[in-house]
């Protein structure tokens, strides 16, 4: 029986929410959003943060409304929408796999930049870090525990310190240096493209019953965490570009913050930022893999995924789910590009969050002006991202579209075949 003192406190819950978002988010997405929105990158992060705030509000209100966590899959099942819940869970799991691929890719790029071991090393390091956390999760040590609190504050200190150094120089011209004028309208496309930088907060809904006084703690922790993360992202977008110039951020988009750290503090800055990036992306892979495996197991238990994924090893870990999800992320990290992976993951989460906001609106869970805004803004951002992908990366859109079609139409056929064989 779980003892009261083992419950997650506000501090631990808040740290997990911040860590889930910052854990790789800004390290992975800054160069992507500057390349899209130019001088308006900061507004992209602010806009995405506003949508995430509405989504976070919807998540915590639905959790309180139903008296349980579990995220979009559980919420939809509560209204007897099992088929749609199963399809959406596949889309969400695809998003998590893509996100872990982004984190692994970013981990390898930052490590490769500081070591200079050749073009093969970043990809190899990205695969290796996923394999490492597959092994750790299989042994039952997937949760970070109290170390998460220290890592979160370390990451925030590094990011705020770097941003402050750039802001102290205050040179707005650097925000668009070397880039064509994107226009303020590009901020929406930028917000949609990097939305995955905000998805980590909703992993907490899977731990609803492990949180102390969740009806009070979860809303305070999640909403304040989103506000803090949005503020940090905005000042980092401004400070980094003012420090090194927007063209350098885009040119070195895979390791933009390492370039800024080196510009500000030399080799020490390079090493500190690289350490922060490595710990951020590593802990994010660990937490996301752990949570996604548990989600897959739950979905499999309800018959919406092949029953083989419900298998547990002697440590009580859904081992087959861990291996499948981790291996898929490692393969994508080895062959994918940063922009494509980031945008594909963002589209998965935008769609999912729009659905959750819409459900909260229909169920009158919370203020309808907030949940309705989340549904409309999330839907509009999804359309904007689809339009952008049509223009810039149609192959990525086709690939993601096929995955979504499999989730919606192929899932019932696959499950029917499994049940009759």
Helices and strands as residue ranges (DSSP letters): G 4-6, H 10-22, H 25-37, G 38-40, H 41-66, H 71-77, H 82-115, H 119-138, H 147-169, G 172-176, H 186-193, G 195-210, H 214-244, H 246-251, G 253-255, H 256-301, G 307-310, H 319-335, H 338-362, H 368-392, H 394-405, I 406-410, H 411-420
